[in-house]
């Protein structure tokens, strides 16, 4: 079971990491303010998923030490916050006229 979770979570972490970097570059290099905001929101969403996947690794695929549980919980909270902030910003930027 641990091997299956490891083989599912590792590609998810790598994919979301690549998406975060791509959207970060696009948001920093863009000239249109609306497009920059949309890319920054997509970066936050990708980063939120990445942090949640890392938290799942910490919580489920390691021995049950208190430090790992605290770190995993912290990453989970940060990931959920980034996900919701990115979704909120994405909806705001998509409704903007520009």
N, C-alpha and C positions, 0 to 999 in steps of 0.2 A: 504493500500500500504506500509506503514511504517513497519507494522508487517511482511509482506512478505519479504521485504528487510532485516529486522533484522534476520529472520529465515534463510535466504540464506547466509548472510555475516558472522554471528557468527560461523557456522561450518567451513566456509572457512578459517577464521582467526585461529581457533583452529587447523585445519589440517595443515596449512602452518607453524604454530608455532611448532607443533610436528615434521614436516619434517625438519625444520631448526635446531632443537636440535639434531635430529638423524644424519643428515649430518655433523653437527659440531663435534659431538663425533667421527664419522667415519673418518673425515679429521684429527683430532688431534691424533687419536690412530693408524692410518695406518702407515705401514712401507714403502710401495712403493710410491715413489714421484708422479708418474703419477696418481695413485688412490687417493692419498691425494688431488691433485689438482682438480680432477674431483669431488670429494665430496665437496670440498670448493666451487667450482663453483655451484654445485647443492644447497648448502646452501645459496649462494647469490641469486639464482633464487627464492628459497622458501621465503627468507626474503623480496625480492622485491615484490612478490605477497602479502605477509602478510602486508607490509607497504601500499600497494595500497588498500587493503581491509579495513584497519584501516582508511585510508584517505577517502574512500567512506562513512564509518560510520560517520566520522566527518563532511563531506560535506552535506550528504543527510538526516541523521537521527537525527539531532540536530537542535535546534533553530539557527536562522541565526545571530550569533554574529560575530563580526570581528575577535576575537581571535580564534574561532573555524575554520573559513574560512582560516586564516593564517596557523594554525597548520595543517589543512587538506591538504592545498596546499603544505606545506613543506614535509609532509609525502608522498604525491603523487610524488613529484620530487625525493625524496630519494628512493622511491620504484622503479620508472622507471630507475633511475641510477643503482641501485643494480641489477635489472633484466637484463639490457643491459650488464653490466659488467660481470655478471654470464654467460650469453649466449656467450659472446666473449671468456671468459676464458674456458668455456666448449668446444667450437670449437677448441681452441688452444690445450688443453690437449688431446682431442680425436684424433687429427691428429699427435700427438707426437708418435714416436716409442719408445718402452721401454719395 
